[in-house]
Amino acid sequence: MREKRFFGKRKNEDKPQREANIKYILLTEGTETEPRYFNAIEENKGLLGIPPIIKILPLTRSYGEDCWSNPKKILDRLLLNIEESTTGKITYSTLLNGMIDCLYYSEYLTKHKEKIPEVRNLLERAYKSILNVNPEDFVQDKESAITKVTEFLAKEKSRICELIIKNIGDTLNEQSIPYSPEIDKVCLIVDRDPLSFTSSQFDYVKNTCETNNVQLYISNPGFELWLLMHSGNFCNLVENLDNRFKVAEPQEFQDYVVDLLKKEFIGYNKSKFRASVFMSLINIAIANEKTFTENVANLKDCLGTNVGLLIQEMRTR
């Protein structure tokens, strides 16, 4: 996981702004809709009444994390990344993901997507046979580990080796999360999907967030409910939503919410999501959110969301 920025931009370029910003570091379960939505909030802070001192930073996942959807797994990785950023130590899984990201930044894997499984397997083989380590182990000697892996790659795939050597320093620098616990906020934004997010996992995520000062925002059943709340017609949908939620299967109800969203916002498409459409309607969404529960514990079983509370908090900083 890392802050989304242009590759190669050094962290020290941000230092003159450090005292001027309060960062809201957001990790979302979704990798498309939610990041686009919060990027739009960052771009429209003036319109939304969010002070310029607030900096909204949706995190981007590394290659090895991009298909994750379980909130527990995502949270555990977030906490590990924060630990790595704080201590300066990294795990072998972070180093491996960094090497793969080198090949994305250089556009090698962007142009040769068919080679992704081959590259992944090659690097995993290097870690198992050359380094003989587990992904969760912390790297004891970063330079030595990189040297051993690149020497192995030089014999197998010289072009890949060249790109990794050229970019690995910047790539690992990019994976550091720019977090100051005294003033910044770390937020986890997830869906309450009982099919992939069990009751025990929900309790673990809730309690772990509280213990580690991570702000938890949940939408039950999903983020699309929050988007639907931007509709001025939402009050006319509430009764049917509540009744269906009580009797429908989770996926059936989620599909129903998405269908309503498409009707209320003609042209809505998850893969071509236009977040700008929703920006002028956020006050409506915040008011509609209070129709249902905003309490994290209650969102385990009840229809609702508390995403609006995050925006309200940003406005008052």
N, C-alpha and C positions, 0 to 999 in steps of 0.2 A: 504494500500500500504506500502511496506517496501523494504529495500535493501535485495537482495537475499544473504543469508549467511547460514552457518551451524547453526542450532538452538542451542541456549545456549551460543554462542560466545558473550561476553560482548562488549559493545561499547567502553569501555575504553581500550580495546586491540588495538584499532586503533589510540589512541591518540599520541603515539610516531611518527606516520607517518603523522600527521595532516599538518604540515608545508611543507611536501615534495610532497603533492598531490594537483592537481587541479581536482576536481570531475566534471564529466559530468553525471548528474543524468537524466536518460532517462525513460520517461513513453511512452510506445508504445500502440497503439490501439490493435494490434495483440498480442496474448499471447504466440505464438510459433515461427513463422518465424522471426519476428523482434528481439526478445530477443536473439535468437540463432545467428543471424547475428552480432549483436553488441557485444555479448560475444566473438565471433570469432575475431572481431576487437581488443578487449581488449587483447586477447591471441596472436595477431600477430602485436602488435604495432611497434616492431622493423622492421618487413618487410614493414610496411606501412608508415614508416617515422613519426610516432606519438611519441613525446617525452615520456620517462618513467614517467615524472612528471604528465602526464594525467592519471586519473583513470576513466574508463567508468563503470557506475553502472546502468544497466537496472533494474527498479523497478519491484517487484513481487506483484501481487494483492492479497489481502486477500480473503477469501472464498466468502464473500458477494459481491465482486466486479469482480470476475473472468469471469462472462458472459457479462459484460458491453462492448458495442461496439460504443456507441454514444460519439463522441469527447467532446461535451459540458459537459456531465455527468462525463466523466473521468477527464476533466480539473477541474471542480468544486471540485471533491474529492481530486485531487492533491493539490489544493490550501488550502483546509481544513486540509490536512495532514501536510502541511508545517506550517500552523498556529498552529496546535497542537504541532508540534516538537519545534516551537519557544517559545510558551507560557507555555508548559508543561501541558496544559489542553487538555482533550480528550472528544469527544462526546460519547453518549451512543452507537451509531452505531459502533464506533471504538472498544469500550469495548466488544460489542456483537461479532463482527468479531474476536476479539482477543480470546475470549472464544472458538469459533469454531475452530480457528487455533490451539489452544492447543490440540484439539482432532485429528488434522492432524499430528502435530509434534510428538505426542505420538504413531502415526500409528493406533489409534483406528478407525478413519473414513477411513483410507486407506484400512484397512482390512475389514471394515464393511460399504461399500459404500451404501448399502441398507438402512442404518440407518440415512443417511444425512437429509432427509426431517423431520424425527421424531425429531432429535436433534435440527434442526433449529426451528421447531414449538414449541418445549419445551422451548427453550431459549427466543423466542419471547413472549411466554405466560408469562414467568417470568417477562419480562420487562414491559408488559402491566398490569398484575394483581398485581405484587409485588412492582415494582418501580413506576408504573403509570407515565411513561415519554415518550417523543417522541424521535426517533432516533437522531434527529438533536440537541437535547438539550445537553449542556455541563454538564459533570459529576461534581457535587458539592463536593461529598465526595466519592472518588474512593474506599477506603477500606470498607466503609459502604455499597456501592452498590454491591461490590463483595461478601461481607458477606451475604447480604440478598438473592442474587441469588443462592449462593452455599448452603445456608440453605434450600432453596426451592428444589434444585436439589438433596440434600442428601435424601430427602423423596421420590423423584420420580425415580432418577437414581443414585445410590450411586457411581457406577464405574465412570461415567462421572464426577461427582463431584470431586472425588479424582484426576483425571487427570487434571482438570481445576485448582484446588488449587495448584497442584504440579508445573504447567507450566505457570500460568498466568503472573507472574512477568517477566520472560524472554520473553514471547510472546509480551507483551506490549512494552518492551524495543526494541524488533526487529522492531516494527511498526514505530519507530521514524526515520524520513528521515534525514540522516547526511548532512545537508546543511549549508554552510557558504556563505551568499549572497555577501560578499566582493570578493571572489575568485572563487566560484563554479558556474556552469551553470545548470539550469533546462531546459530540452528540452521535448517538446511534439511532438510525431511523429505519424501522423494519415493519414488515407486515405480520399480522397474526393469522397465519395459515396453519390450522391444526393438523393438516396432513403432513407438513414438513417441519413443523415447529411444535413439538410435543409439550404437554403440560409441565413435565419436569424440566424441560429445556427452558420454557418460559420463566419458571421460578429461578432457575440458575442465572439467566440473563438479567432478570430484574435485580436479584440480590447482588450479582457481580458488578453491575453498573453502579448500584448504590455504594458498594464498598470502594470502588475505584474512581468515584466522582465522575462517572460518565452519565450524561443526561440521556434518558431513554424516551424515544418517541415511537408510538405504535399506532398503526391503523388496522382496525378489525372490520372487514377482512383484509383490505389492502389499501395502498396509497390512492387508488382510484376513487375511493369513498371521499377522501379529502378533496380531490379535484372536483368531484360531483357537487360538493358543498359550495363551490364558487357560483353555482347556478342560482339566479333569482327565483327560480321555480322550485327550489329544494323543499320548501315548506309543504308543497303539495305532494311530495314524494315520500315524506317521512313515514306515514302510516303503512304504506305498502312495503317500504324497506324494513320496517320493524317486524311486520307480520311474516314476511318471507324469510328474514334472518332466523326466526324461531323454528321454522319447519324445513327449510331447504338444506341440501347437502352443501358443504363449504364451497366446492368448485362451482356448483350450480348458482349459488348466491353471488359469488364473485363475478361470474359471467353476466348475471342480471345487472349488477352495478355497472359493469363496462358497457352493456347495451344502453342503459340509461344515460351514461356519460356521452355516448355517441349521438343520442337523440338531443340532449341538451346543448351539446357543442358539436354542431354539424362539421364533419370532416376530421373529428378526433381520430387519431391513429397512433398507437403506441410507438410504432417504429418511425413515425414522422411527427413527433410531438412538438407542437408550437406553444412553448411555455408563455410567450408574450401575451397570448390571448387571456391568460388568467390573472395577469398582474394587476389590472385595474379592478378586479373583482375580489381581492383578498379580504377586504373588510366584510363582504358578504359571507365569505367562507368562515371567517372567525366567528361571526354571529351564529351561523348555521351549525358550527361545530358543537355549540353548547346545547343543541337539541338532544344530543346523546352524551354519554360519559366522556370525560377527559382524564379520568383517574387511571393511572397506569395499571394498578392492581385489578381494577374492574374491567379493563380492556382485554384481560385474559379470556373472558367469556362473553363480554357485552359488545354490542355494536357501537362503533365510535372511533374517534381519533383524538390525539392531543397535539398534532403538528401546529395548529394555530397558536398554541401556547409558546412555542419556540419563536414565532414571528413577533408575538406580543412582547416577549422578553427582549428581543433585539431592539425593539423600538424604545425601550425604557432604559437602555444602558447609557 
